[in-house]
């Protein structure tokens, strides 16, 4: 419906694309009005994949991201 979801379960899994160190997993903390906070700490510079899973009730969506970290 386009409305913010304040009671979702939001989790992240991430790791480097070329060198495995994990994968690492985080549970995001709700901060209000449908916003969530998950401080990701990258081990080093490079490309990382991040899968963000958002679940509410029996529904779940996953967003796959590719990011480049520079330290």
C-alpha positions as CSV (number, residue, x, y, z in Angstrom):
1,X,0.0,0.0,0.0
2,X,3.1,2.3,0.2
3,X,2.7,2.8,3.9
4,X,5.7,2.5,6.2
5,X,6.0,-0.8,8.1
6,X,6.9,-0.2,11.7
7,X,6.7,-3.8,12.9
8,X,8.8,-5.6,10.3
9,X,11.6,-8.0,10.9
10,X,14.6,-6.6,9.0
11,X,17.8,-8.6,8.7
12,X,20.9,-8.2,6.7
13,X,23.5,-10.8,5.5
14,X,26.7,-9.6,3.8
15,X,30.1,-10.6,2.7
16,X,32.8,-9.7,0.2
17,X,32.2,-10.8,-3.4
18,X,35.7,-12.2,-4.0
19,X,37.0,-13.2,-0.6
20,X,34.8,-14.9,2.0
21,X,35.0,-13.6,5.6
22,X,31.5,-14.6,6.7
23,X,28.7,-14.2,5.8
24,X,27.9,-11.8,8.5
25,X,24.4,-11.2,9.8
26,X,22.7,-8.2,11.5
27,X,19.2,-7.6,12.8
28,X,18.1,-4.1,12.1
29,X,16.6,-2.0,14.9
30,X,13.4,0.0,14.3
31,X,13.9,3.7,14.8
32,X,10.3,4.9,14.1
33,X,8.1,5.8,11.2
34,X,9.1,2.7,9.2
35,X,12.9,3.4,9.4
36,X,15.4,0.8,10.6
37,X,19.1,1.0,11.6
38,X,21.7,-1.7,10.9
39,X,25.3,-0.4,11.3
40,X,27.4,-2.4,8.8
41,X,31.1,-2.6,9.5
42,X,33.1,-3.6,6.4
43,X,36.3,-5.5,7.2
44,X,38.2,-3.8,4.3
45,X,37.8,-1.9,1.1
46,X,36.2,-3.8,-1.8
47,X,33.0,-5.0,-3.2
48,X,30.4,-6.5,-0.9
49,X,27.0,-8.2,-1.5
50,X,24.2,-7.3,1.0
51,X,20.9,-9.2,1.2
52,X,18.2,-7.2,3.1
53,X,15.3,-9.4,4.2
54,X,12.1,-7.6,5.3
55,X,9.4,-9.7,6.8
56,X,6.0,-8.8,8.2
57,X,3.5,-11.6,9.1
58,X,3.7,-14.2,6.4
59,X,5.1,-11.9,3.8
60,X,8.8,-11.5,3.1
61,X,10.8,-9.5,0.5
62,X,14.5,-9.6,-0.1
63,X,16.5,-6.8,-1.6
64,X,20.0,-7.7,-3.1
65,X,22.6,-5.0,-3.1
66,X,26.1,-4.7,-4.4
67,X,28.2,-2.0,-2.7
68,X,31.8,-0.8,-2.8
69,X,33.4,0.0,0.6
70,X,36.3,2.4,0.8
71,X,38.3,2.5,4.1
